[in-house]
Amino acid sequence: MSDPVERVRACLDGLEGASSRERDEALSLLKGWVEMNWASAQVIAHVDNIILSKGYDCASELIPGDTMPTATSLVEKGEPSIAPELWSQNIKNILDPAEKEGKIKNVGKVFENGGEEGLWIPTYMVKKNPKLATIEGVLQHPELFPHPEDSSKGGIIICPEGWSCKKHNENLFRAFDMEAKGWKIIDPGSGTGLNAYWEGAVVKGQAAFGYYWTPTVLVGRLGLVSLQSELGFTGDDNWTNCISIAVEECENPQPTSFPVAKTGTIITLGLDSAVVDYVTARGFDGSVITSMLVWSDDNQATAEEAAVEFITRHPEIWTKWVTPEAATRITASLN
């Protein structure tokens, strides 16, 4: 079996023809799965790795990644082979042209109902004051959300530097004319700082307002509620051609809700049909992933352990994504 493509197919299809050396060589042709630097993507990457290694006898290196570097590498270098969870709505300007040119392919939804990102506040604040149930309602009351460094201003936490959502937050700050309404941005410094802001406020029952997303353990555990604009989502043109680009390039941002977040699994071309069929078929309910993240947090488990727990707990979900023969092998590997 000298042809490298045939060796990859033997590996991915779990066939018997390839020797160990040939399988090792074939695996070198696969340029890894990305394990992104947020919890849901890490669990999903390990679910993929377990299913493809145990069900199809095909494992590959999990490579650390982040949104912008991974998207750029996919487009410019054709690697890694698979990005299991990319919030593709946020980087359409990178992914869409590359897909049209045939460099990459978005093979489907990661989350069946899409992800959700946007502006949030604790549920207890809305229960206490229903007028805070919209973005505009919150913006009328900066005094309820004092900035930690300047209590005369309301504070809104945004994405840290390096995250693609930072420009969305900054452009929406301008679109809603927040500075004139008495608001000031809180820079979290990092993803850890963003989490610390929310956890610190909610544990103390304090006010908090700003960016987050789901499925995440933090939203599930802290009980945050997503806010929409009274205007709703005001269209792709405003979002794609202004809100989603650099602040200095977005001349006239308009108020809007966040769109339903399109999350995609992005692959490079030339992968075996077994891999493509699997990642195309698989899709997670966001509430299930949230429950697994809460389980992981409760048990101080790794992403790999959470993936094993998912596969053990939810065969009714993942067996629909694979062949019956693969499902049998995966189940046997857990026992």
Secondary structure as UniProt FT lines:
FT   HELIX           4..12
FT   TURN            13..14
FT   HELIX           20..29
FT   STRAND          33..36
FT   HELIX           39..50
FT   HELIX           51..55
FT   STRAND          62..65
FT   HELIX           67..77
FT   STRAND          82..86
FT   HELIX           88..91
FT   HELIX           92..100
FT   TURN            101..102
FT   STRAND          104..109
FT   TURN            112..113
FT   STRAND          115..122
FT   HELIX           123..128
FT   HELIX           130..133
FT   HELIX           135..139
FT   HELIX           142..144
FT   STRAND          146..147
FT   TURN            148..149
FT   STRAND          150..157
FT   TURN            161..162
FT   HELIX           165..175
FT   TURN            176..182
FT   STRAND          183..186
FT   HELIX           191..203
FT   TURN            204..205
FT   STRAND          210..214
FT   HELIX           217..222
FT   STRAND          224..228
FT   TURN            230..231
FT   HELIX           236..238
FT   HELIX           239..243
FT   HELIX           247..249
FT   STRAND          264..268
FT   TURN            269..270
FT   HELIX           273..281
FT   HELIX           286..298
FT   TURN            299..300
FT   HELIX           303..313
FT   HELIX           315..318
FT   HELIX           319..321
FT   HELIX           324..334
//
